[in-house]
Each structure stands twice: as structure tokens, then as C-alpha cells.
């Protein structure tokens, strides 16, 4: 029998949110509301749709391996050097590249309990180790605990800010102190997939630490990850990016596969960046949806965690049974991995949130 590394025996493959089509096949449910994967319920910019249609005839050609036009557009948008950017098949691929470079041979990753499950997977599949730092009793994160946990083995720290699935975010003042004390030999991965939803609420812009804007000391051992899958509405095209020092980007480029981002994704991302009015609309609608969801959960006496993202984690008894109950009603939510007794619901459109709240009532989950 073909052999494989022992450390892979412990790996549990990532379980994505259930697709609409799968639920329709399994249960015969015709009308389905998907609130499981933190997607943008308003789709993408009209400019993106038109650009994809114009360029669909070119898919017989390989894409631009260096993403020249997207790199140029994004470097201008972020005010960073083009060589400080790397693109991935979603920001997930860049997490994978980081693991392949920095987490082999038993080297250690640190991250908080309840962080994005891919961090653990990436450490495991590359033969690395990991330690999960405990949360506070209110699900907040003490960055000092990460600093105290650093050892000679520690190679990478992953921090998703805001955090998926709790929605918690550390604020700028905390991060400023944390960055000043961060050792140079550790790579800090700031996963900012939900940055656009949180940036106006005191959450730091991690790219400023790389540029030395605040605190006034450029850090070469930080990489910031962002994605076009969330607020830009391009989840189906799979494109994300990382920003870091030239040195870190050059190392990661050595293990990046050629043509890893497709032609239509690059075109779409360029147009998405140009339409910041659409981004502001989506952020504003997310705030309104958040208030609608908060009000509905409070009215029903259901405990939930305030969020800085486009999702809310809420507590229920018998969470697996409740999750299945939602599915039977055509509402797809998500187990909050790492948190027994909690589910996570994406903030959808007004009508989708109403469907979710009605499903809660039909399940008899109101505590009042």
C-alpha cells in the first residue's frame, strides 16, 4: 500500500457551507435561503458583471501569470509597492503558501481558540505543530497571551481580525502595543477577510504596520491577507491577496503555482476595486441588516455575540438538531466550529433575515 505521512492521519478535511443545490437535492426544498458562508447577498458590482461578459470569449487562453493590471490597480488603491503584493486563489491559498514555507519540520503556529479552522489544517498538512491560545470568558482575545506563548519553535502567528465565527475584533490601540512587542523572528499573519465591514469601527488597518505609518516603524515580518470574496461579492471567482515586505513576498512567490488566479477573476477584481460606491452600499446595508438581526434575536431572548463582520454567532441548545431543523425549512446556517451550542448566521438581505427569524419561531426557539 502507498504510504503517507503519519501526521496526515489527524487531519479532518475542511467542511464548506452546504450549497443551495445540495439542499434542494437532499430534502426537495424548493425555496432556499443560504446564510451559511458569509457571502455578499447583494452580488457584485454591475461593472464587474459587464467586464466578465466582455472577456468570457478569452477563457481559452492562459491568464496573466503576474496579474499585471490587477497588481497595478491594487498597488495604487492601497498605496503600496507592486512587489509587495501576492495574489491567490482566494486568500486561503496564500495561507497554504505560508504553511508550505514557514510551518514545515515541526515549526509552530500560534492562534486563538475558535479561529478560522484553516489555520490548524495548514499547520497539520505541512507537518507543523500548533497551539491554541484560550479566549477570555466573554470570547474576547488578550493579545498579551499570544506574546507570552511565543517560544523558539514559534514561526507563525495567525490572527483573524475580525474573527470568524465570533465576530470579535481587537481594536487599534491594543494592536499598536502588540506590534511594538512582536519579535522579529515570528511572521504575523493578519487575516483581514472582513476588513471592509470593520474599518470604520476602530479596527486597525494592518497594512499601516507594514508601511510604518502607525507605529512609525515598518515591520518586515507581517503579512496582511484580504479577499474579494466577501464585500466585493466575488466568492465564486476565488481571488484574494496578501501584502507584506518585498522579502516575504519573494519567498512566497517561489512556491506559488503558475496561473493560480484565473483570467476572469483578475478582470473582475480590477473592476470591483474601481466601484467603491458599491462597496459602501454593501457595508451600509450590512449595518442595517445587523440591526435587524440583533433586534430579532433580542426580541426572542436568544443570546448572540455582537459582530464586526457580516455574520452573527448565536447560542442554542442541541445546536446540531437545530441546524438540521433550519435545513428542513430551507434556511442554511452554519455550525460555529469550536463553539459547542452555537450556530453562525450570515447577515443577508432584509427578506432573508425575515425568513431566518420566522424559521426560529417555527423551531420554537424563542425564549420569551
Secondary structure, 3 states (H helix, E strand, C coil): CCCCCHHHHHCCCCCCCCCHHHHHHHHCCCCCEECCCCCCCCCCCHHHHHHHHHHHHHCCCCCCCCCHHHHHHHHHHHCCCHHHEEEECCHHHHHHHHHHHHCCCCCEEEEECCCCCHHHHHHHHCCCEEEEECCCCCCCCCHHHHHHHCCCCEEEEEEECCCCCCCCCCCHHHHHHHHHCCCCCCEEEEECCCHHHHHHHCCCCCHHHHHCCCCCCCCCCEEEEEECCCCCCCHHHCCEEEECCHHHHHHHHCCCCCCCCCHHHHHHHHHHHHCHHHHHHHHHHHHHHHHHHHHHHHHCCCCECCCCCCEEEEECCCHHHHHHHHHHCCEECEECCCCCCEEEEECCCHHHHHHHHHHHHHCCCCCC
